Amino acid sequence: MIDMETDELRACKDAADLLENYRSFGPMVEEAIAAFKRIGECIEDPTHEKVNEAKDLIGQLMKEIGPYQGYVPLVAVALEKLKKWSESV
């Protein structure tokens, strides 16, 4: 099977993988990991409902990352990439 991973899927995976290192910091990190994984699933099968769900999750994560951007810049970059994707679909 050919790997058809997009930049957006890679961003989701990389952000979730990075956040795994911070899982012990609390439920907010666990929720962010789950959100990135779900966004990835929505991107893989972009039905109208899943695109809307992904957009909602991206918006929520954008609000939550504000004060933590300096600690997890890769996550902030991933969210910017996902935000651009959400505006293009």
C-alpha positions as a Python dict, from the first residue, in 0.01 Angstrom:
ca = {
    (1, 'M'): (0, 0, 0),
    (2, 'I'): (128, 346, -87),
    (3, 'D'): (168, 588, 202),
    (4, 'M'): (-56, 883, 118),
    (5, 'E'): (18, 1079, 435),
    (6, 'T'): (-45, 1448, 394),
    (7, 'D'): (133, 1732, 571),
    (8, 'E'): (-178, 1774, 784),
    (9, 'L'): (-182, 1409, 890),
    (10, 'R'): (189, 1428, 971),
    (11, 'A'): (124, 1744, 1176),
    (12, 'C'): (-146, 1564, 1377),
    (13, 'K'): (76, 1263, 1440),
    (14, 'D'): (381, 1470, 1533),
    (15, 'A'): (182, 1691, 1771),
    (16, 'A'): (19, 1391, 1941),
    (17, 'D'): (355, 1215, 1969),
    (18, 'L'): (518, 1521, 2123),
    (19, 'L'): (234, 1571, 2369),
    (20, 'E'): (271, 1211, 2487),
    (21, 'N'): (581, 1337, 2672),
    (22, 'Y'): (356, 1573, 2871),
    (23, 'R'): (68, 1332, 2938),
    (24, 'S'): (140, 1330, 3312),
    (25, 'F'): (73, 1705, 3326),
    (26, 'G'): (-299, 1642, 3339),
    (27, 'P'): (-624, 1579, 3157),
    (28, 'M'): (-590, 1881, 2929),
    (29, 'V'): (-289, 1719, 2762),
    (30, 'E'): (-472, 1387, 2728),
    (31, 'E'): (-766, 1568, 2568),
    (32, 'A'): (-532, 1745, 2324),
    (33, 'I'): (-372, 1413, 2225),
    (34, 'A'): (-716, 1263, 2164),
    (35, 'A'): (-819, 1573, 1967),
    (36, 'F'): (-515, 1555, 1738),
    (37, 'K'): (-581, 1186, 1676),
    (38, 'R'): (-947, 1257, 1597),
    (39, 'I'): (-855, 1544, 1364),
    (40, 'G'): (-627, 1303, 1180),
    (41, 'E'): (-914, 1055, 1143),
    (42, 'C'): (-1136, 1332, 1010),
    (43, 'I'): (-872, 1436, 755),
    (44, 'E'): (-834, 1077, 636),
    (45, 'D'): (-1209, 1050, 565),
    (46, 'P'): (-1325, 1409, 510),
    (47, 'T'): (-1702, 1385, 506),
    (48, 'H'): (-1892, 1709, 562),
    (49, 'E'): (-1960, 1614, 926),
    (50, 'K'): (-1601, 1513, 993),
    (51, 'V'): (-1463, 1831, 839),
    (52, 'N'): (-1689, 2034, 1067),
    (53, 'E'): (-1583, 1826, 1366),
    (54, 'A'): (-1216, 1879, 1278),
    (55, 'K'): (-1272, 2253, 1243),
    (56, 'D'): (-1434, 2264, 1588),
    (57, 'L'): (-1149, 2067, 1744),
    (58, 'I'): (-886, 2286, 1575),
    (59, 'G'): (-1061, 2601, 1702),
    (60, 'Q'): (-1076, 2460, 2054),
    (61, 'L'): (-708, 2363, 2051),
    (62, 'M'): (-610, 2706, 1912),
    (63, 'K'): (-777, 2871, 2212),
    (64, 'E'): (-623, 2634, 2464),
    (65, 'I'): (-265, 2647, 2339),
    (66, 'G'): (-229, 3024, 2378),
    (67, 'P'): (-25, 3041, 2698),
    (68, 'Y'): (166, 2720, 2621),
    (69, 'Q'): (292, 2799, 2270),
    (70, 'G'): (644, 2871, 2389),
    (71, 'Y'): (667, 2532, 2559),
    (72, 'V'): (542, 2330, 2263),
    (73, 'P'): (620, 2530, 1947),
    (74, 'L'): (583, 2221, 1726),
    (75, 'V'): (223, 2189, 1844),
    (76, 'A'): (160, 2556, 1767),
    (77, 'V'): (303, 2512, 1417),
    (78, 'A'): (91, 2202, 1364),
    (79, 'L'): (-219, 2393, 1466),
    (80, 'E'): (-140, 2673, 1224),
    (81, 'K'): (-105, 2417, 945),
    (82, 'L'): (-434, 2256, 1045),
    (83, 'K'): (-605, 2594, 1065),
    (84, 'K'): (-498, 2667, 707),
    (85, 'W'): (-630, 2327, 601),
    (86, 'S'): (-963, 2394, 775),
    (87, 'E'): (-997, 2726, 592),
    (88, 'S'): (-930, 2560, 255),
    (89, 'V'): (-1189, 2280, 275),
}
